[in-house]
Amino acid sequence: MDLGLQGRWALVCAASRGLGKACAAALVREGVHVVVTARGADALEATAAGLRAANPGVEVRAVAGDITTPAGRAAALAACPQVDILVTNAGGPPPGDFRDWDRDAWIAALDANMLTPIELMKATVDAMAERGFGRVVNITSGAVKAPIDILGLSNGARTGLTGFVAGLARQPRLASRNVTINNLLPGPFETDRLRATMAGLVQKSGRPLDDVLAERRAQNPTRRFGAPDEFGALCAFVCSVHAGYLTGQNLLIDGGAYPGTF
Ligand code: NAP
């Protein structure tokens, strides 16, 4: 299927590894020029080189910086001639017990997983509407639908974003101008983030990490974790010309782990 995205520009945040990188790769395969960001410049440059090699016909710009800061966002936005596609992403907050979190911990989580996507949408969606095309994909978490007890910071901050997006996506001045805003909710995917979260559990239990990972894979109906490329492919479809009637949705991609009918 031709996704109809050739020549578009995308800003893909937090994309040197994991799910963000997979989204950038899927868009690059479709002929989309991309700006990718991450804090670590070396890993980001290596990722950008890989993207250029995958499709020499597109332009790939790497902007090192912290997307949760105003300066990081300004640099990323300045590098993108126009943002037709915005993929928001940032690292997830640390696991823990809410009794140990102070105001600063909450503000950091809200900054990364709620306010940064909102600021980026604020900077881009009205221009998308003027041009008559725009796609926003927020990478959130399955924790929005089924909270994960040790990830209370994520449960809280991302649910705030979800509520905000539910309202924004339905504004006729955006929806009627072919601007869609959707959230992708990953369940467990084979990424560094997953290993880091599991490593926290392992510390508590004293069990080997690989045993815990094997147990978690076996608990998923598919008996595996997701591959980042599967996530990237969904992102590219949601950004495609075929998905203009899909907006304000929370799309769970978790191998069927969430047990509800809806
Ligand atoms: P990952 O493998 O750890 O990759 C995170 C990427 O984000 C890296 O490129 C990292 O590079 C970049 N990054 C982190 N903080 C950043 C910041 N402040 N500014 C700019 N770039 C930043 O994580 P992932 O598994 O792809 O997860 C992506 C998101 O999905 C996270 O919010 C995570 O909580 C959520 N999620 C993941 C899973 C899963 O199973 N993997 C499940 C549910 C939700 P630098 O460190 O160099 O900045």
Residues whose N, C-alpha, C, O or C-beta is under 5 A from the ligand:
A	BS01	NAP	A14 A15 S16 R17 G18 L19 G20 T37 A38 R39 G40 G65 D66 I67 T68 A90 G91 G92 I139 T140 S141 G142 P186 G187 P188 F189 T191 D192 R193 L194
